[in-house]
Structure formats: structure tokens, C-alpha cells
């Protein structure tokens, strides 16, 4: 059909069948690999645009679990296709919307430097950025999130610089300060090094006025069309169109010449006009002094979107929310978005009808397409300009739509809007109002829990003292999904009854108890056990997560991040589930409980780790460590299996197990934080050998991982701190019992990891040690030994 460029529409049943086949990972020929490598390129090659549109819809709305390298390959393909498609508004919008979903849907460990494919030395070749400024801005913002949460690999700095430089060369732009302040340092340094690019407000206003005067002066329509269709002209035509609507009465139509100009304007040019239009609107709203002008300006913009189909709502809002305005201008920008979304009825009525009529569980519906067509018949979507004549008005879009509508297209844009509003606390009330009216759309979000997790993790410092906002977002998302999810599908019954519920049902001053945390960890243990069903039965092929364990991990992290408690206290409570309540945990399940605590802590923001660090400090400063009285050696006392089998009360062994579990699951950023913990918090309190032995047992097993992951600078600095620790204990203790053990470890580190890299620091420290230690370390540091001892 694609080869023959058939105009026949594929039946909805066939499209749905193909969608189902893509879900099954067992299929090679008809699976996702064939879709990306064969079907999509062939359809594009044949220029069968209707089929290309359908394939993109399938991927956007029906395919749930696709490996990262396939999605990155598809993103590169979409960037290539975008520059070769005809001037077709609907197809261009679908390409941009599909790319936006791919970019924002990248996991925190998926967007990183290319790696060789399994079994080969060939690195995967993909391109993250293209010619769209808005999409390139989203790549930068997604990189900020992925680096902040997942960390940047040791060899990732060069790749990151290449990506950022390429984006800025393709689409030079700047980012507002309230966005940049959340960036991780490596990305912030690169962005700050780029020359700032910003349109001057006075220049935009002057260009619009000059072009407006010229439009009115030209009397011949053909002259207008030729002049304003010139690609070298200022990108102000949408501003002129807006002024035409503002200054005409409601019954007047847009001049035919204006339609002809827009017909000749390509998608890339139109995007530039839209950016100028967004900036011009901010200028106009900033100077307006009366409510009448604001109402008229919003009505004119609304008319451009819904009556004349000049621009679509989702594309306009995405462009507006990504403009680099600062201070008051940024607040005006956010005000325009809020008023445009909520004041006119066009979008709100569509949202309400879509939420009331449609069901996101498409795989369980027998009449999904009927409901889909019901919405489109009630609210027909038009993507291209229609000639201003009643006889030529088209009721249906030029390309068949099987799954999408303006509300579903708007969801990924709304995700971006929420993040930008969070960055500016001054507009929190506006965000709360918008979320209250539009939060029901999260019923159709393909990854609602992942979105909550990424939002609360990335903006943890900004949201830490905004408890009510965190609560509102989770409550509204939970309420939106309640009618299509079973009871207790995500959050525990206790928090749903007391905190994540409508305001009238909440318990005042609810504080989670130790039992609450015990039950929460118990549920997580059950979720990772294939023999236990911790959550209601769900078809994981069509769910957000591929299995119950991943689902349990993310919903538990979101629940912990929304609790009305200090994050450090939450971290302490998680550790105390093992330290204080191990007697309530079945002996054969203890390792699984420790593993559950460790994986949860490793997936929570760094502030939660302070709870674990506080418990480490408390142990090091306790009598157990400062006044050792046990007949067991530290090595025996720290051995969990030995302590547990002999029923010895040893918090050190349990805490060490939690530490190892947490660091085992930790990412790059967290593992590199070992250095700061050891140097700044732990070493200053250590005075005894037993304290030193605990720290060595804690850090020693992870030196191998630092070496394997090539974090050599951190490894060297940690090693130097171990020498400093030995010096500190040597000067504090009259007699050392475990010299041989410590020296053996230092030799192991030298010959396995550091070589002579830290030799200078080692010699400096060894020179200050007692002769017995100097003698034992003589092959690490050749220093004169005082043999009078």
C-alpha cells in the first residue's frame, strides 16, 4: 500500500492488531526491531505520509516498553525525517510530538554517552538534537535531569560537551536563570560558557510596527504575499495576524493574502514566527494596564488557535513556556499560559469530555475506537489553514487519526509546564489552579509514577519546603487514576486514608509511625519476591513498569518523597527498620529486607542519605566503638552472618549491611559522595582502632567499583584519606592491635588500584607514623625508620 501510495485508510482493527504485535517482545519480524529498521524507513522512502502518521501514532500511544537503544535510534530517525517532509502541518506536528515524547520519556540512566552494542566493538550512532529549538531545549532539560539523578559517567564529559555544543550551534539559545539554577554543575558550566542569545524586546516591537505599517501601505495582495513570504523577512507575521484579529470586529475574516502567506511558510519558518509571537505577546501583556485589553488579547490568540487553525494549542504552549524570560517577564509568560488554558472554554470542555468518555486501558476495551471517533466528531480537529469560504471548510483532518487528540498531545507539554512553574515559586498559586483543572488528564499519562518520581527527585531542594504543593500534585494524579486502577495499586492504605486523599478526608497532623515504615519495607520485599503478590494483579505488558518489583520501587520512592516529614528523618526511619526492628523480621528474610532498604535509599535524593550518615555517626560515637569491651574482634563483630547466627546484639553488623546494600545499588553521583562523607563527617570523629576498622570495612569493598568505573580521582582521594585516618588513630592510641590487618589493606590498594599515584601523600603520612607502622609500610613509602623503639 505504501509503494502504491494508496489513499485507502487502514482499518482500525488492522492498526490495533499491529499495535498488539509490537507489544510482544518475542516477535522478531513483526516486533519493534522490524518497525524501526524496516517498516518506518520504507514508508518514509515511499512518501506515504498517511501511513507514516499512523506509525508514529502507534509508537506514541500504544507501545509501552521499548529498549533505550531502539528509542534513541527512532529519535535520530525522526530528526532526519523532519527535514525532508513536505510542508504538511499535521505531519510536522506529529513528528514534533513524537520526538518530544521520546526525549522526555528517556530514563535517568538511558541518555548517556554511546556504548558498544553487546558482542561488538561498534558504538551505537544516534543524534539527540535536530533543527527544532524547542526540542533541543528539551534535550538540554532532559540531560539536566538524567545527570542529576543518574549521574555522568567518567568518560561522559566529552560526549556531553559535544552534544551541548552541537545544540547551541544548530539552534543558538539561552536559558533563564531560574531554570539553570537546578542544573548539575557539569552541564551548568557548559551552558554558561556558551554566548548568550536573546532577542531584544525593543527590536521585536520595532520590527512588528514596521511590518504592520508596510502591510497596511501595500495595496496589491500579490505584493503583500511576495514580500511577507520571503524567508529573509523578519519572523513577525503571526504578530501581524494577531493585530489583524485584534483590530477587526468578530464577523470579519482574515484577508486572503494573509492565508496565502501562511500557506507558503514552511514548518521551520512558522516555528520561528511562533517564537517571535510568544515574545511579542509578553511585551504586549507587560504594558497592558486594563483587564479589557488582556481579555481582548487572549480572545485573539484563542481565535488563532481554535477558529483559524493557524497554530495548535500544544505547540503554542510548548513554545511559550520554553521562552527564556526572566523575573516579571517570566511571570507574565506563565500568566498568559494559565489564562489561555483556563479562561476560554474550548480546551476545558475538551479535557472534561475526553476524561469522561475515554478509558486509558485500551487493551481491555471493546469499543475504544467508537469512543475515539465520538470525541473527534464532537470536536473535529483541523491542522491546516482553511480558505475563508464556507464551501471549502473541511470537517475531517487530511490524515486519518486512530489514537490521538489535542488533549493527549497536550499531556507531555503539560509535564513541561508543571516543571517550569515549579522553578518559579512566585507562580505556585497559578500552578495549583491549573493542576486542579487539568490534573484529570494524568489518567491518560503513560508514565505517571515515573513523572512524579523525576519531578520530586530533580526539584527536591525547591519542593522541600513546599509540602502542600507536593501533596496536591500526588493527590490529583492519584484521583485521576483511581477509576481505572484497583485499590492500593500504588500507595499504601495508611497514607491514602490519612494524607493522599481529598482535603475533607485527611487526618490532621498525621505522622508516619515506625510500624508504617516496617509495613512499607515489607511490601517492597514482597514486590521483589516472585512468589508473593504485593500489589493487585496488573497486565505488565500494558503497564508503566515491566514487572512488580520495578513498580514497587518507584511507587514506594514517590510515597517516601511526599511524606510530611523531614527527608533526613525519613532516611533514619528506613535504616531503623533494620537496626531497631530486626527481631520482627523472619531470619531467612533478613537479607531481602536489608536489600530492600538499600535499594530504596539508593533511589532517593541525596538528602535522604543524611539519615543513613547520621546513624553511622551515632554508631562511631557510641560506647560500643569508643570503649570497646567485647571479646570479639571488630571483624567478627561486623560479620552479619556470624552475629545473626549467634543472636548477638550488634548494631554495627546490621548497619554495615545496610551501608553495603545502599552503596551496591548506588549510582555514579552517590558512589562518588563516599569521599565527602569520609573526609568531612567521619574522619573528624574517629579516635579509636575499632572506629577505624569499621570505616575500613565500610569503604574497602567499594574501591574495586571506583576502579572499574574509572573514577580514579575519587579513588586516589579516598585512599589518601585512609592514610590520614591511620595517622589520626596512630596519634590517638598508645597501642595498636590491628596494624597488620590495616597494612595488608593498604598494600592491597597500592598493588590493585593506585600504584605509585598517591606515593607523595603516602610518604608524607608514613613519615609521621610510629616506627612499627613505618617498618610494615616500608614498601609503600621509603622513609628513614627510627629503630630506637
Residue pairs with C-beta under 8 A, 6 or more apart in sequence:
1 8
1 10
1 48
1 51
2 42
2 43
2 46
2 48
2 51
3 46
5 46
5 47
5 48
6 48
7 50
9 50
9 400
10 51
10 54
10 400
12 369
12 402
15 54
15 58
15 402
16 62
16 368
16 369
18 30
18 58
19 58
19 62
19 63
20 363
21 27
21 30
21 31
22 30
22 31
22 32
22 35
22 58
22 62
22 63
23 62
23 63
23 64
23 65
23 541
23 542
24 31
24 541
25 31
25 32
25 65
28 34
32 63
32 66
32 67
32 70
33 70
35 55
35 59
36 70
36 73
36 74
36 77
39 55
40 52
40 55
40 74
40 77
41 77
43 51
43 52
43 55
44 52
44 81
44 84
49 85
49 86
49 88
49 91
49 399
50 399
50 400
52 81
52 91
53 90
53 91
53 94
53 399
53 400
53 401
54 400
54 402
56 94
56 95
56 98
57 94
57 401
57 402
57 403
57 404
58 402
58 403
59 74
59 98
60 97
60 98
60 101
60 403
60 404
61 403
61 404
61 408
61 446
62 362
62 403
64 446
64 541
64 542
64 543
64 544
65 541
65 546
68 106
68 107
68 110
69 117
69 124
69 126
71 102
71 105
71 106
71 110
72 110
72 111
72 124
72 126
72 128
73 124
73 126
74 102
75 99
75 102
75 103
75 126
75 127
75 128
76 125
76 126
76 127
76 128
78 95
78 98
78 99
78 102
78 130
79 99
79 127
79 129
79 130
79 131
81 95
82 92
82 95
82 96
82 99
82 130
82 131
82 132
83 130
83 131
85 91
85 92
85 95
85 267
87 266
87 267
88 267
88 384
88 398
89 267
89 383
89 384
89 385
90 383
90 384
90 397
90 398
90 399
91 399
92 267
93 312
93 314
93 315
93 383
93 409
94 404
96 132
96 134
96 135
96 315
97 314
97 404
97 409
97 412
99 130
99 132
99 135
100 134
100 135
100 138
100 318
100 412
100 413
101 412
103 128
103 135
103 138
103 139
103 142
104 138
104 142
104 412
104 415
104 416
105 446
105 447
106 142
106 146
107 146
107 150
107 450
108 145
108 146
108 149
108 150
108 454
109 146
109 150
109 667
110 146
111 128
111 142
111 143
111 146
112 146
112 150
112 152
112 153
112 156
112 159
113 153
113 155
113 156
113 158
113 159
113 160
114 123
114 124
114 125
114 126
114 159
115 123
115 124
116 122
116 123
116 124
117 123
117 124
128 139
128 163
128 167
129 135
129 136
129 139
129 163
129 166
129 167
129 170
129 171
130 136
130 170
131 170
131 171
131 268
132 171
132 268
132 271
133 171
133 173
133 271
133 275
134 271
134 318
134 319
134 322
136 167
136 170
136 171
136 173
137 173
137 175
137 322
138 322
138 416
139 163
139 167
140 164
140 167
140 175
140 187
140 191
141 179
141 416
141 419
143 160
143 163
143 164
143 187
144 182
144 183
144 184
144 187
144 458
145 454
145 458
147 160
147 184
147 186
147 187
148 182
148 183
148 184
148 457
148 458
148 669
149 454
149 457
149 458
149 667
150 667
150 668
150 669
151 667
151 668
151 669
151 670
151 672
152 160
152 184
152 186
152 668
152 669
153 668
153 709
154 668
154 709
154 710
154 711
154 712
155 710
157 186
160 186
160 187
160 190
161 190
164 187
164 190
164 191
164 194
165 190
165 194
168 194
172 194
172 195
172 197
173 197
173 324
174 194
174 196
174 197
174 198
174 324
175 191
175 324
176 324
176 325
176 326
176 330
177 326
178 326
178 330
178 423
178 424
179 420
179 423
180 188
180 191
180 192
181 423
182 423
182 458
182 459
182 461
182 462
183 191
198 324
199 276
199 279
201 279
201 283
204 236
204 276
204 279
204 280
204 283
205 280
205 283
207 234
207 236
208 236
208 239
208 240
208 243
208 280
211 228
211 233
211 234
211 236
211 237
211 239
211 240
212 239
212 240
212 243
214 227
215 224
215 228
215 240
218 224
218 227
221 255
221 256
221 257
221 260
224 257
224 261
225 257
225 260
225 261
225 264
227 233
228 237
228 240
228 261
229 260
229 261
229 264
229 265
231 269
234 276
235 269
235 272
235 273
235 275
235 276
236 273
236 276
236 280
237 258
237 261
237 262
237 265
237 273
238 270
238 273
238 274
238 276
238 277
238 304
238 310
238 311
239 273
239 276
239 277
239 280
240 258
241 254
241 258
241 262
241 304
241 310
242 277
242 280
242 281
242 300
242 301
242 304
244 254
244 255
244 258
245 254
245 300
245 303
245 304
246 296
246 297
246 300
253 388
254 308
254 388
256 387
256 388
259 385
259 387
259 388
262 270
262 310
262 385
263 385
265 273
270 311
271 319
274 311
274 315
274 316
274 319
275 319
275 323
278 316
278 319
278 320
278 323
278 333
279 323
281 297
281 301
281 320
281 336
282 323
282 325
282 329
282 332
282 333
282 336
284 297
285 294
285 297
285 332
285 335
285 336
286 328
286 329
286 332
288 294
288 297
294 339
298 336
298 339
298 340
298 343
298 344
299 344
301 316
301 336
301 340
302 340
302 344
302 346
304 310
304 311
305 311
305 312
305 313
305 316
305 346
306 313
306 344
306 346
308 385
308 386
309 382
309 383
309 384
309 385
309 386
310 385
312 383
312 406
312 409
313 340
313 347
313 406
313 410
314 406
314 409
314 410
314 413
316 340
317 337
317 340
317 341
317 410
317 413
317 417
318 413
318 416
320 333
320 336
320 337
321 333
321 334
321 337
321 413
321 416
321 417
321 420
322 416
322 420
323 333
325 332
325 333
330 424
331 424
331 426
331 427
334 420
334 421
334 424
334 427
334 430
335 427
335 430
337 417
338 430
338 433
338 434
341 347
341 348
341 434
341 437
341 438
342 348
342 433
342 434
342 437
347 406
347 410
348 437
350 375
350 379
350 405
350 406
350 407
351 407
351 437
351 438
351 440
351 441
352 440
353 375
353 378
353 379
354 375
354 405
354 407
354 408
354 441
354 444
355 440
355 441
355 443
355 480
357 371
357 374
357 375
358 368
358 371
358 372
358 375
358 444
359 365
359 368
359 371
359 484
360 443
360 444
360 484
361 484
361 542
362 368
362 542
363 539
363 541
363 542
365 371
369 402
372 402
372 403
372 405
375 405
376 396
376 401
376 405
379 405
379 406
380 395
380 396
380 397
381 397
381 401
381 405
381 406
382 394
382 397
383 397
383 398
384 398
386 392
386 393
386 394
407 441
407 444
408 444
410 441
411 441
411 442
411 444
411 445
414 438
414 441
415 451
417 434
418 431
418 435
418 455
418 473
419 455
419 458
419 459
421 427
421 428
421 430
421 431
421 434
422 431
422 455
422 459
422 462
422 463
422 469
423 459
423 462
425 462
425 466
428 466
428 469
431 469
432 469
432 472
435 472
435 473
435 476
436 472
436 476
439 473
439 476
439 477
439 479
439 480
440 476
440 479
440 480
441 480
442 448
442 476
442 477
442 480
442 481
443 480
443 481
443 483
443 484
445 451
445 477
446 544
447 544
448 477
448 480
448 481
448 544
449 490
449 544
449 545
449 551
449 554
449 555
449 558
450 544
450 554
452 473
452 474
452 477
452 558
453 554
453 557
453 558
453 561
455 473
456 463
456 470
456 558
456 561
456 562
456 605
457 557
457 561
457 604
457 605
460 561
460 567
460 605
460 607
461 607
463 469
463 470
464 567
464 607
467 564
470 561
470 562
471 499
471 500
471 562
471 564
474 500
474 558
474 562
475 500
475 501
475 502
478 490
478 491
478 496
478 500
479 502
481 489
481 490
486 536
486 537
486 538
487 536
488 496
488 535
488 536
489 535
489 536
489 538
490 555
490 558
490 559
491 500
491 555
491 558
491 559
492 516
492 519
492 520
492 523
492 559
494 512
494 516
494 519
495 512
495 516
495 559
495 563
497 505
497 507
498 506
498 507
498 510
499 506
499 507
499 510
499 562
499 563
499 564
500 562
510 564
511 564
511 565
512 563
512 565
512 573
514 573
514 576
514 577
514 580
514 581
517 573
517 574
517 576
517 577
518 577
518 581
518 584
520 556
520 559
520 560
521 574
521 577
521 593
521 596
521 597
521 600
522 593
523 534
523 552
523 556
524 534
524 552
524 553
524 556
524 596
524 599
524 600
525 589
525 592
525 593
525 596
526 532
526 533
526 534
526 552
527 534
527 535
527 548
527 549
527 551
527 552
527 553
528 548
528 549
528 552
528 592
528 595
528 596
529 592
533 548
534 548
534 552
535 548
535 551
535 552
538 551
540 546
540 547
540 548
540 551
543 551
544 551
545 551
545 554
553 599
553 600
553 603
554 603
556 600
557 600
557 603
557 604
560 570
560 574
560 600
560 604
560 608
561 567
561 604
561 605
563 570
565 573
567 604
567 605
567 607
567 608
567 610
567 611
568 607
568 608
568 610
568 611
568 614
569 611
570 608
570 611
571 601
571 604
571 607
571 608
571 609
571 610
571 611
571 612
571 614
572 611
572 612
572 614
572 615
573 611
574 597
574 600
574 601
574 608
574 611
575 597
575 601
575 611
575 612
575 615
575 655
575 658
576 615
577 593
577 597
578 585
578 593
578 594
578 597
578 654
578 655
578 657
578 658
579 615
579 651
579 654
579 655
579 658
582 590
582 654
585 593
587 644
590 644
591 657
594 654
594 657
594 658
594 661
595 661
597 658
597 661
597 662
598 658
598 660
598 661
598 662
598 663
598 664
598 665
599 661
599 665
601 608
601 609
601 612
601 658
601 662
602 662
602 663
602 664
602 665
602 666
602 667
602 670
603 665
606 669
606 670
606 673
609 662
609 670
609 673
612 658
612 659
612 662
613 677
613 681
615 655
616 655
616 659
616 677
616 682
616 698
617 681
617 682
617 685
619 625
619 651
619 652
619 655
619 694
620 682
620 685
620 686
620 691
620 694
620 695
621 685
624 630
624 651
624 652
625 652
625 688
625 690
625 691
625 694
626 687
626 688
626 691
628 634
628 688
628 690
630 637
632 648
633 738
634 689
634 690
634 693
634 694
634 697
634 738
635 693
635 697
635 741
636 642
637 643
637 648
637 650
637 652
637 653
638 650
638 652
638 653
638 656
638 693
638 694
638 697
639 653
640 653
640 654
640 656
640 657
642 648
642 653
643 650
643 653
643 654
644 653
652 694
656 694
656 697
656 698
659 698
660 698
660 701
663 670
663 671
663 674
663 702
668 709
668 711
671 702
671 705
671 706
671 709
671 711
671 714
672 711
672 714
674 699
674 702
674 714
674 718
675 714
675 717
675 718
675 721
678 695
678 699
678 718
678 721
678 725
679 717
679 721
682 695
683 695
683 721
683 724
683 725
683 728
685 691
686 692
686 695
686 725
686 728
686 729
687 728
687 729
687 732
687 733
688 729
688 732
688 733
689 729
689 733
689 736
689 737
689 738
691 729
692 725
692 726
692 729
692 742
693 738
693 741
693 742
695 725
696 722
696 742
696 745
699 718
699 722
700 745
703 715
703 718
703 719
703 749
703 753
704 752
704 753
706 712
706 714
706 715
706 718
706 753
707 715
707 752
707 753
712 757
715 753
715 754
716 754
716 757
716 758
719 749
719 753
719 754
719 758
720 758
720 761
720 762
722 745
722 746
722 749
723 746
723 758
723 761
723 762
723 765
723 766
724 765
726 742
726 746
726 765
726 769
726 773
727 765
727 768
727 769
729 736
730 736
730 768
730 769
730 770
730 773
731 768
736 770
736 772
736 773
739 772
739 773
739 776
740 776
743 773
743 776
743 777
746 777
746 780
747 779
747 780
750 762
750 780
759 780
759 781
762 777
762 780
762 781
763 781
763 782
763 783
765 781
766 773
766 774
766 777
766 780
766 781
766 783
767 774
767 781
767 783
769 777
770 789
771 785
771 786
771 787
771 788
771 789
772 789
774 781
774 783
774 785
774 786
775 785
778 785
